[in-house]
Amino acid sequence: MSRMLTRKRRAKQAIMIAEITKLIDVHDEGAIDFKDCNNKYCSLCRKIEIKQNELNKSFNGITDIKPDNSLDGLTRPEKTKVIKLRLDAKSEEDYFELRDEGLIDKLIAQEWRVPAGSLARWKQSNNIITKEEHLDISVEDYNDMRNQGLSDSVIAMTLDVDISKVSGFKRKNNIKNERVTKYFRRSGHATKISK
């Protein structure tokens, strides 16, 4: 999968799954179970079908945020002015509202249509310090995953964190391991090469 799902999208998907499950439970309370219902005019079946279609669309990788092309063709001073205006229009409340929805800074920068570096400088100038997430894993668990042949990027995907968190975990725990280069799609494992 080329793009990882955002936490925001995953939260929406969890809500949709709960709604579908609730509708099926309501349908099953009636005389006919949902899986046995053949009535094409059944309103509950129709609602369930609509929700399932929405859920399928969300899993098919439809992006929430489109790339920003509004700065194309502008000179550097013009771009700087536009970015400054966009950031001046935002507040700490706007930022933390998006963080509470599960967006990371990179996605917030896309949402606000500014470069990630500009967002970082804006945060610094507004004294906004966000608590970094730490890996909830032991060194032994990490080494077990590596011994299974998993690369750091696959470990990051498995733990649902950014690759930089895995790198930080390795630095903090002074872990130096073999480089993994070849990835086998069928098994999900990689082959190891020399240090």
C-alpha positions as CSV (number, residue, x, y, z in Angstrom):
1,M,0.0,0.0,0.0
2,S,1.6,3.2,-1.1
3,R,-0.2,5.5,1.3
4,M,-0.8,4.9,4.9
5,L,-4.2,5.7,6.2
6,T,-4.3,8.6,8.5
7,R,-5.6,8.2,12.1
8,K,-8.5,10.5,11.2
9,R,-9.6,8.2,8.4
10,R,-9.2,5.1,10.6
11,A,-11.4,6.7,13.2
12,K,-14.1,7.4,10.6
13,Q,-13.8,3.8,9.4
14,A,-14.2,2.5,12.9
15,I,-17.4,4.7,13.3
16,M,-18.7,3.4,10.0
17,I,-18.1,-0.2,11.0
18,A,-19.9,0.4,14.3
19,E,-22.9,2.0,12.5
20,I,-23.1,-1.0,10.1
21,T,-22.9,-3.4,12.9
22,K,-25.7,-1.6,14.8
23,L,-27.9,-1.5,11.7
24,I,-27.4,-5.2,11.2
25,D,-28.3,-5.9,14.8
26,V,-31.5,-3.8,14.4
27,H,-32.3,-5.7,11.2
28,D,-31.7,-9.0,13.0
29,E,-34.2,-8.1,15.7
30,G,-37.0,-8.3,13.1
31,A,-38.5,-11.5,11.7
32,I,-35.8,-12.0,9.1
33,D,-32.0,-12.0,9.6
34,F,-30.0,-9.6,7.4
35,K,-28.1,-12.3,5.6
36,D,-31.4,-14.0,4.7
37,C,-33.3,-10.9,3.7
38,N,-34.0,-10.8,-0.1
39,N,-36.4,-7.8,0.0
40,K,-35.0,-5.1,-2.3
41,Y,-37.3,-2.6,-0.8
42,C,-36.1,-3.1,2.8
43,S,-35.0,0.3,4.1
44,L,-32.5,-1.2,6.6
45,C,-30.8,-3.3,3.9
46,R,-30.5,-0.2,1.8
47,K,-29.0,1.8,4.6
48,I,-26.5,-1.0,5.3
49,E,-25.6,-1.2,1.7
50,I,-25.0,2.6,1.5
51,K,-22.8,2.5,4.6
52,Q,-20.8,-0.5,3.3
53,N,-20.2,1.4,0.0
54,E,-18.9,4.4,2.0
55,L,-16.6,2.2,4.0
56,N,-15.3,0.5,0.8
57,K,-14.5,3.9,-0.7
58,S,-12.6,4.9,2.4
59,F,-10.5,1.7,2.2
60,N,-9.7,2.1,-1.5
61,G,-7.2,4.8,-0.7
62,I,-9.2,7.9,-1.7
63,T,-7.1,10.7,-0.4
64,D,-8.4,13.2,2.2
65,I,-6.1,16.0,1.2
66,K,-5.2,17.0,-2.4
67,P,-1.8,18.3,-3.2
68,D,-1.4,22.1,-3.0
69,N,-0.5,23.7,-6.3
70,S,-1.5,27.3,-5.3
71,L,2.1,28.4,-4.8
72,D,3.2,27.3,-8.3
73,G,4.4,30.1,-10.5
74,L,5.0,32.6,-7.6
75,T,8.3,34.1,-6.9
76,R,10.0,33.3,-3.6
77,P,9.0,36.6,-1.9
78,E,5.4,36.1,-3.1
79,K,5.4,32.5,-1.7
80,T,6.8,33.7,1.6
81,K,4.1,36.3,1.9
82,V,1.3,33.9,1.0
83,I,2.6,31.3,3.5
84,K,2.9,34.0,6.2
85,L,-0.7,35.1,5.6
86,R,-2.0,31.5,5.8
87,L,-0.2,30.9,9.1
88,D,-1.2,34.2,10.6
89,A,-4.8,33.2,10.0
90,K,-4.3,30.1,12.2
91,S,-4.4,29.8,16.0
92,E,-3.1,27.4,18.6
93,E,-6.7,26.1,18.9
94,D,-6.8,25.3,15.2
95,Y,-3.6,23.4,15.5
96,F,-4.5,21.4,18.6
97,E,-8.0,20.6,17.2
98,L,-6.3,18.9,14.2
99,R,-3.8,17.2,16.5
100,D,-6.7,15.9,18.6
101,E,-8.2,14.4,15.4
102,G,-5.0,12.4,15.1
103,L,-3.2,14.4,12.4
104,I,0.6,14.6,12.5
105,D,2.4,17.9,11.6
106,K,3.0,16.8,8.0
107,L,-0.7,16.3,7.4
108,I,-1.6,19.5,9.2
109,A,0.9,21.4,6.9
110,Q,-0.9,19.8,3.9
111,E,-4.3,20.8,5.3
112,W,-3.2,24.4,5.9
113,R,-1.4,24.4,2.5
114,V,2.0,25.4,3.8
115,P,5.4,23.6,3.8
116,A,6.1,21.5,6.8
117,G,9.2,23.6,7.7
118,S,7.1,26.7,7.8
119,L,4.7,25.0,10.1
120,A,7.6,24.0,12.4
121,R,8.8,27.6,12.5
122,W,5.3,28.8,13.2
123,K,5.0,26.3,16.1
124,Q,8.4,27.5,17.5
125,S,7.4,31.2,17.3
126,N,4.1,30.4,19.1
127,N,5.9,28.3,21.7
128,I,3.9,25.2,20.8
129,I,5.5,22.1,22.0
130,T,3.9,18.8,21.1
131,K,4.7,15.7,23.1
132,E,6.5,13.2,21.0
133,E,5.1,9.7,20.9
134,H,7.4,7.0,22.1
135,L,7.4,3.4,20.9
136,D,5.5,1.1,23.2
137,I,7.9,-1.8,22.6
138,S,10.9,-3.3,24.4
139,V,14.3,-3.8,22.9
140,E,13.8,-7.5,23.1
141,D,10.5,-7.3,21.0
142,Y,12.3,-5.0,18.5
143,N,15.1,-7.5,18.1
144,D,12.6,-10.4,17.7
145,M,11.0,-8.5,14.9
146,R,14.4,-7.9,13.3
147,N,15.3,-11.5,13.7
148,Q,12.2,-12.4,11.8
149,G,13.6,-10.4,8.9
150,L,11.4,-7.4,9.2
151,S,12.8,-4.0,8.1
152,D,12.5,-0.9,10.2
153,S,9.8,0.5,7.8
154,V,7.8,-2.7,8.1
155,I,8.1,-2.6,11.9
156,A,6.9,1.0,11.8
157,M,3.9,0.0,9.7
158,T,3.2,-2.9,12.1
159,L,3.3,-0.6,15.1
160,D,1.4,2.2,13.2
161,V,4.1,4.8,13.8
162,D,6.3,6.9,11.6
163,I,9.7,5.5,10.6
164,S,11.4,8.3,12.5
165,K,10.0,7.0,15.7
166,V,11.7,3.6,15.1
167,S,14.9,5.4,14.2
168,G,14.7,7.5,17.4
169,F,14.0,4.3,19.4
170,K,17.1,2.7,18.0
171,R,19.3,5.8,18.8
172,K,17.9,6.0,22.3
173,N,18.6,2.3,23.0
174,N,22.0,2.3,21.0
175,I,20.8,-0.3,18.6
176,K,22.9,-1.0,15.6
177,N,21.6,-3.7,13.4
178,E,22.1,-5.3,10.0
179,R,20.8,-3.5,7.0
180,V,17.9,-5.1,5.3
181,T,17.7,-4.6,1.5
182,K,15.6,-7.2,-0.3
183,Y,11.9,-7.5,0.6
184,F,9.9,-10.5,-0.3
185,R,6.3,-9.6,-1.0
186,R,4.8,-13.0,-0.4
187,S,6.2,-13.6,3.0
188,G,6.5,-10.0,4.2
189,H,10.1,-10.7,5.3
190,A,13.4,-9.3,4.1
191,T,16.8,-10.9,3.7
192,K,19.7,-9.6,5.7
193,I,23.1,-8.5,4.4
194,S,26.3,-7.6,6.1
195,K,26.6,-4.9,8.7
